[in-house]
Every structure is written in structure tokens, then in C-alpha cells.
Amino acid sequence: TVNAIAPGFIDTDMTGSLPEDQKAVLANQIPMGRLGTVNEIAQAVLFLASYDDSSFITGENLIVDGGLTYT
């Protein structure tokens, strides 16, 4: 299988260096109301890597962005 994960704005060292007001603007644009976590991306990776859970999924781009691209 060949799949990809497209993370949205994730709370990392890179986004952590943004000013608080800019992080608030980003969070307000995300329907879930916050930045994602590294753990949430890891869980998506584990799901796609699990044969039992995702053996019939291929050719997909799993967007993990709290709904940002949905709006």
C-alpha cells in the first residue's frame, strides 16, 4: 500500500516559536479550535502502518488538520 499523511498546524517547536496572538489566529481558523498534537499525527501513522486496521486502504492522503481544509 502507498498512502500519505498531510498534517495541518501541529504544536511543535516550529509553531511554538510563533507569537501567542498568531497562534490564536491559527487556532480560530481550525474548526476543532486548536493546533494538533504530535501524538495525533503519530496515531494516524500507526493506523496506516497497521495491517489489521488499514490493509484495504491504498492511494490515499490522510489529512490530519482538525477540519481546516474542510471549511
N, C-alpha and C positions, 0 to 999 in steps of 0.2 A: 504494500500500500504506500501511497505517496500523499501526504497531507501537509498543511502548513498551519501555523498559528499566527494570527495578526493581533498583537496586543494593542490596547489603547493606551491612555495615560496611566502609568503604573507608578506607585510610590517607591521610588528608588533614589539612590544618591543623586542622579541627574535631575529628577524633578524636585528632590528635596532642597536643592540649591536655589530654586525659584523663590521669589518674594511671596509672602503669605497671601497678599491680595491677588497675585497672579494665579496661585494655586486655587484660590476660592473661585475665581472666574472660570477656570477649567472645570472644577467640580460642579459648578452650576450649569455647565453645558452638558453634563453627563446625566442621563435620566436616573441612574442609581444614586446620584448626589455626592459621589466621592471618587477618588482615584482608586484604581485597582491595587491589589497586593501581589507581591512576587509569588506568594503561595497560590493565589488563584491561577496564575499562569502555569505554575508547576502542576497543579491539578489537571489542567487542560492537557498538558504534555503527557502526564501519566495516563489519562483517559485514552488518548490516541495511541499510546505505546502498549496498552493492554489488549492483547489478542482477544480475550474473552469479551471485553466491553466494546471493542470497535473493529472487529475483524471484517465487517462488511462495509466499512467506510473507506473510500479512497477518492482522490482527486478533489478534496475539499480544503477550503481555507476557513478555519475556525476563528471567528472574530470574538475576542475577549476584551470588550471595551465598555461594559456597563450600559450598553444601549446607545452609545454616542453616534454610531453610524446609522442607527435605525431612524433617528429623528431627521 
